[in-house]
Amino acid sequence: MITLYGVYRSRASRPLWLLAEIGGEFTHVPVIQAYRLADAKSPDAPLNTASPDYLAINPQGLIPAMVDDGLLLTESMAITLHIARRYGGPLGPADGAEQSLMEQWALFAATAVEPPALEILLAVEAGGDTLPETRAAIRVSAEKLRRPLARLERHLGAHDWLVGDRFTAADINTAECLRYAQGYPALLAEFPHVSAWLARCQARPAFQAFWARREAEPV
């Protein structure tokens, strides 16, 4: 039985979306980021990333974490790929080649997509087009993202999905990284195949159910 630690408003979104796709039973332990609390060490504080009980699971104090039959994993994409491989059926790899491709796309998403996309999200939240400094930051981050988006655009011009011509955990990991850049739609409009793929991912009923749970969480 999987036990997943984390909240929907975190990188736990990746395995939580996958688990919504699978529909199997798992134990969800909401662990909130300590920085979101006024006093994370207060006796009445909810379980958070600075709580001793959670630090005993992940001393790094980050979410998500997962325990599955004694196996502890603490990186969101590794967790997602593990769940897909073990429980995901067609959402996981069909063979060794597909497993390698899913790992490749996960590393691509984590290193080439997520950092500039997250910069865009933070700049949009800090002011977006309303402030000269955030407009400039968005332009810089968008330029960083254009090259990996060009690679995605070329692939998705020939395929509907990233691996095996079907929706898989590779799409979940990559789409969740790219989601951070959706606050700057002008950039995504430059890459129509990427935009259409992201829309397909987010139109899935499991994503919609996952997103509703995320929206229900406190900001």
C-alpha positions as CSV (number, residue, x, y, z in Angstrom):
1,M,0.0,0.0,0.0
2,I,1.3,3.4,-1.0
3,T,1.6,6.2,1.6
4,L,2.1,9.6,0.0
5,Y,3.1,12.6,2.1
6,G,2.4,16.1,0.8
7,V,-0.3,18.5,-0.3
8,Y,-1.8,19.1,-3.7
9,R,-0.3,22.6,-3.8
10,S,3.2,21.2,-4.1
11,R,5.3,18.9,-6.3
12,A,3.2,16.1,-4.8
13,S,0.8,17.1,-7.6
14,R,2.7,14.8,-10.0
15,P,2.1,11.5,-8.2
16,L,-1.3,12.7,-7.0
17,W,-2.4,13.2,-10.6
18,L,-1.1,9.8,-11.5
19,L,-2.9,8.2,-8.6
20,A,-6.1,9.9,-9.7
21,E,-5.6,8.3,-13.2
22,I,-5.0,4.9,-11.7
23,G,-7.9,5.1,-9.3
24,G,-6.3,2.7,-6.8
25,E,-6.3,3.0,-3.0
26,F,-3.5,4.7,-1.2
27,T,-3.0,6.6,2.0
28,H,-2.6,10.3,1.7
29,V,-0.9,12.2,4.6
30,P,-1.2,15.9,4.0
31,V,2.1,17.6,4.9
32,I,2.2,21.3,4.3
33,Q,5.3,23.4,3.6
34,A,6.6,25.0,6.8
35,Y,7.1,28.4,5.0
36,R,3.3,28.6,4.5
37,L,2.6,28.6,8.2
38,A,2.9,31.6,10.7
39,D,4.6,29.3,13.2
40,A,5.5,25.9,11.9
41,K,6.8,24.7,15.3
42,S,3.8,25.7,17.3
43,P,2.3,22.8,19.2
44,D,-1.0,23.2,17.3
45,A,0.6,23.5,13.9
46,P,-0.5,21.0,11.3
47,L,1.9,18.4,10.1
48,N,4.4,20.2,8.1
49,T,7.9,19.9,6.6
50,A,9.5,21.1,9.8
51,S,7.6,18.7,12.0
52,P,9.8,16.2,13.8
53,D,7.5,13.4,12.7
54,Y,8.0,14.3,9.1
55,L,11.7,15.0,9.4
56,A,12.0,11.4,10.6
57,I,10.7,10.4,7.1
58,N,12.6,12.9,5.0
59,P,15.3,14.8,7.0
60,Q,15.6,17.2,4.0
61,G,12.3,18.6,5.0
62,L,10.8,18.6,1.5
63,I,7.6,17.1,0.0
64,P,6.5,14.8,-1.4
65,A,7.7,11.6,0.1
66,M,6.4,8.1,-0.5
67,V,6.6,4.8,1.3
68,D,5.6,1.7,-0.7
69,D,6.2,-1.7,0.9
70,G,9.2,-0.3,2.8
71,L,10.6,1.6,-0.1
72,L,11.1,5.3,0.7
73,L,11.4,7.8,-2.2
74,T,11.6,11.5,-1.8
75,E,11.7,13.0,-5.3
76,S,8.4,13.7,-7.0
77,M,9.4,12.4,-10.5
78,A,11.0,9.3,-9.1
79,I,7.8,8.6,-7.1
80,T,5.6,9.1,-10.1
81,L,7.7,6.8,-12.3
82,H,7.8,4.2,-9.6
83,I,4.0,4.2,-9.2
84,A,3.5,4.1,-12.9
85,R,6.0,1.2,-13.3
86,R,4.5,-0.9,-10.5
87,Y,0.8,0.0,-10.6
88,G,0.1,2.1,-13.7
89,G,-0.5,-0.4,-16.4
90,P,-0.4,1.5,-19.7
91,L,0.5,4.7,-17.8
92,G,3.8,3.0,-17.1
93,P,6.5,1.6,-19.4
94,A,5.8,-1.4,-21.6
95,D,9.4,-2.4,-21.8
96,G,12.9,-1.2,-21.0
97,A,13.1,1.2,-23.9
98,E,10.0,3.0,-22.7
99,Q,11.3,3.1,-19.2
100,S,14.4,4.8,-20.4
101,L,12.4,7.3,-22.5
102,M,10.2,8.1,-19.5
103,E,13.3,8.7,-17.4
104,Q,14.7,10.9,-20.2
105,W,11.6,13.1,-20.3
106,A,11.5,13.3,-16.5
107,L,15.1,14.6,-16.4
108,F,14.4,16.9,-19.4
109,A,11.4,18.3,-17.6
110,A,13.2,18.8,-14.3
111,T,16.3,20.4,-15.7
112,A,15.3,22.2,-18.9
113,V,11.6,23.1,-18.3
114,E,10.9,23.5,-14.6
115,P,13.5,26.1,-13.6
116,P,12.5,28.8,-16.2
117,A,8.8,27.9,-16.0
118,L,8.9,28.3,-12.2
119,E,10.7,31.7,-12.7
120,I,7.8,32.8,-14.9
121,L,5.3,31.7,-12.3
122,L,7.0,33.6,-9.5
123,A,7.4,36.7,-11.7
124,V,3.7,36.6,-12.7
125,E,2.7,36.3,-9.1
126,A,5.0,39.2,-8.1
127,G,3.5,41.6,-10.6
128,G,3.6,40.2,-14.1
129,D,3.0,42.8,-16.8
130,T,2.2,45.5,-14.2
131,L,5.8,46.1,-13.1
132,P,8.9,46.7,-15.3
133,E,11.1,44.4,-13.3
134,T,8.7,41.5,-13.4
135,R,8.1,42.0,-17.2
136,A,11.9,41.9,-17.7
137,A,12.2,38.8,-15.6
138,I,9.5,37.0,-17.6
139,R,11.2,37.9,-20.9
140,V,14.5,36.5,-19.6
141,S,12.9,33.3,-18.4
142,A,10.8,32.8,-21.5
143,E,14.0,33.0,-23.6
144,K,15.4,30.2,-21.5
145,L,12.3,28.1,-22.1
146,R,12.1,28.6,-25.9
147,R,14.8,26.0,-26.7
148,P,13.3,23.1,-24.7
149,L,9.8,24.1,-26.0
150,A,11.2,23.9,-29.5
151,R,12.3,20.3,-28.8
152,L,8.8,19.5,-27.4
153,E,7.2,21.1,-30.4
154,R,9.1,19.0,-32.9
155,H,8.3,15.8,-31.0
156,L,4.6,16.6,-30.5
157,G,4.3,17.6,-34.1
158,A,4.7,13.9,-34.9
159,H,3.2,12.3,-31.8
160,D,0.2,13.0,-29.7
161,W,2.0,12.0,-26.5
162,L,5.6,11.7,-25.3
163,V,6.1,8.0,-25.1
164,G,4.5,5.0,-26.9
165,D,1.8,7.1,-28.6
166,R,-0.4,7.0,-25.5
167,F,-0.8,9.1,-22.4
168,T,1.7,8.1,-19.7
169,A,3.5,9.2,-16.6
170,A,6.0,11.0,-18.9
171,D,3.2,13.4,-19.9
172,I,2.2,14.0,-16.3
173,N,5.7,14.8,-15.1
174,T,6.4,17.1,-18.1
175,A,3.0,18.8,-18.1
176,E,3.2,19.6,-14.4
177,C,6.5,21.3,-14.9
178,L,5.3,23.3,-17.9
179,R,2.1,24.3,-16.0
180,Y,4.1,26.9,-14.1
181,A,4.5,28.9,-17.4
182,Q,0.9,29.0,-18.2
183,G,0.6,32.4,-16.6
184,Y,2.5,33.7,-19.7
185,P,0.2,32.5,-22.5
186,A,2.0,34.5,-25.2
187,L,5.0,32.1,-24.9
188,L,3.0,28.9,-25.2
189,A,1.1,30.4,-28.2
190,E,4.5,30.3,-30.1
191,F,4.3,26.5,-29.9
192,P,0.9,25.2,-31.0
193,H,1.6,21.5,-30.8
194,V,2.9,21.9,-27.2
195,S,-0.2,24.0,-26.3
196,A,-2.5,21.4,-27.8
197,W,-0.8,18.6,-26.0
198,L,-1.0,20.5,-22.7
199,A,-4.7,21.1,-23.2
200,R,-5.2,17.4,-23.9
201,C,-3.4,16.5,-20.7
202,Q,-5.4,18.9,-18.6
203,A,-8.7,18.0,-20.2
204,R,-8.4,14.4,-18.8
205,P,-11.1,13.6,-16.1
206,A,-8.4,12.5,-13.7
207,F,-6.6,15.9,-14.0
208,Q,-9.9,17.7,-13.5
209,A,-10.6,15.7,-10.4
210,F,-7.1,16.3,-9.1
211,W,-7.3,20.0,-9.8
212,A,-10.6,20.3,-8.0
213,R,-8.9,18.8,-4.9
214,R,-6.0,21.2,-5.3
215,E,-8.3,24.2,-5.6
216,A,-10.1,23.1,-2.4
217,E,-6.8,23.3,-0.4
218,P,-6.0,26.6,1.4
219,V,-3.7,28.8,-0.6
